[in-house]
Amino acid sequence: MKKLFYSSFAYMVIGVLSGLFYREYTKGKDFTGFTQLSVVHTHLLTLGFIVLLIVLILEKLFTLSKSRLFNWFFWTYNADLILTAAMMVVHGMLQVQGSTDVSAAIPGIAGLGHILLSVAMVLLFLALRTRLFGAAVKHDAETSSALAG
């Protein structure tokens, strides 16, 4: 539970600082157009701070960490969120500097990070399912007949 709390707190701090960096960096370069830097802080605050606070609540209610999938979720999610944010920062800084020849690898890696964040969310739901319903999901007779058609 502590790692969720401290991770969420770290994303809150980094999210706020990335917003400050965006404002000061673009102001210092006299940049007025769109840049990926403008959405880094919202990604970090929403996907890092808020999502992990929600997971912390779920941990308190359902002890998600007892699921063997929880650690897979936690480390996959954090690694991919950091990867995504880092590539967005690199891409945004290149945009502010006026680079028109940005390698397709940079937004591609950020996109891959987004995809792997989705994988981590599936792991979270699987961990939640095992804590709510046990290892095997059981259906009552009404649900089974509805699924059968």
N, C-alpha and C positions, 0 to 999 in steps of 0.2 A: 504494500500500500504506500510505503514511503517513496518508492521509486516513481509511482504515478504522481504523487503530490509534487515532488521535486522536479520531475520532468515538465509537468504542467506549468509550474512556476518559472522554470527556465525558458520555456517557449513564450510565456507572457513577457518576460524581460527582453528576450531577443526580438520578439515581435514589435515591441515598443521602440527598441533601439533601431530596428531596421526601418521603421517609419521615419524616425529622426534622420537616419542616414540618407534615405530617399530625398527628404526635403532639403537637407543641407548640400548633398552632392549635386542635385539638379540645380539648386540655386547658385552654387559655386561655379558651375559650368555654364550658367545662363541658358539652361535647357528648359523648353516649355512644352514639348510634345509628349506623346505617350511613351512610356518605357515599362518594361517588366518590373522595374524597381517599385512601381506604384502599387503592385499587388502582392509583393513579398510579405509585407507586414500583415495583410489580411489573411494570407495563407497560414502564416505562423500563429497568429492569434486564434483563428478559427480551428484549423486542423491540429494545432499543437495545444494551445492553452484550453480552449473550450471543449474539444473532443476528449482530451485526457481528463479534464474535470468530470465529464459525464462518465467516462470509464471508471474513474475513482469512485463515483457514487455507485455504479454497478458492482464494483469490487466490494464496497462496504455492504451492499445488500445481498450479493450472491456469492461472495468469495471466488471471483473468477480465477484468481491465481492458483486455485486448486485444480483447474483444468490444465492438462498437459499442453494444450494449444495456446494458453495465455502467453507464455514466454515467447513463443513463435510470433504471436501477434505483436507483442510489445516491442521486440527488437526489430522486426520487419518494418513495423509502422514508423518507428523513430528513424531508422536508417534511411528509409525512403522519403520521409518528410525532409530530412536534412539534405539528401541528394537533390530533391526537387527545389528546395529553397536556394541551395547553393548555385544550381544551374540558372535559376531565375535571376539571381544577383549578377552572375557573370554576363548573362544575356542583356540584362538591363544596363549594366555599366558600359557594355559595348555599344548599346543603342545611344546612350547619353554622349559617348565619345564620338558618335557619328559614323561608326563602322557600318558599312552597307554590305560587306561580305562576311556576314556571320555564318560560321559553319553550321550546317544542318544538324550536326551532332549535338550542339548545345540545346536547342529546343527539343531535339529527339530524346536526349537523356532526361530532360525535365519531364517530358511526356511519359517516358518509361517509369520515372519515379511516381507519377500520378497513377499509372496502371498498377504498380506494385503496392501503392497505398490502398487501392481497391482490393487487392489480394489480402492485405493485412486486415481490412474490414471484414472480409469473409471469414478469416480466422477468428476475429473477435466474435462474430455471430455464432460460429461453431462452438467456441468456448462457452458462450452464454447459453447456447442450447444444451450443452452437456451439464451445465450447472442447474438449469431449470428443469430439464426432463430426464436427466441421467444419460448414460452412454447411448442407449437406443431410444429413439423417439417412438412412443406408443400412441396409437390412435384408438379412440373408442369406436364402437360399431357404427355410429352415425357418420363419423369422419371417414372411416374406411369405405362405406358404401358411397359416399359423395365422391371420393377419389376414384372409385371404380367406374363411375360414370352413371 
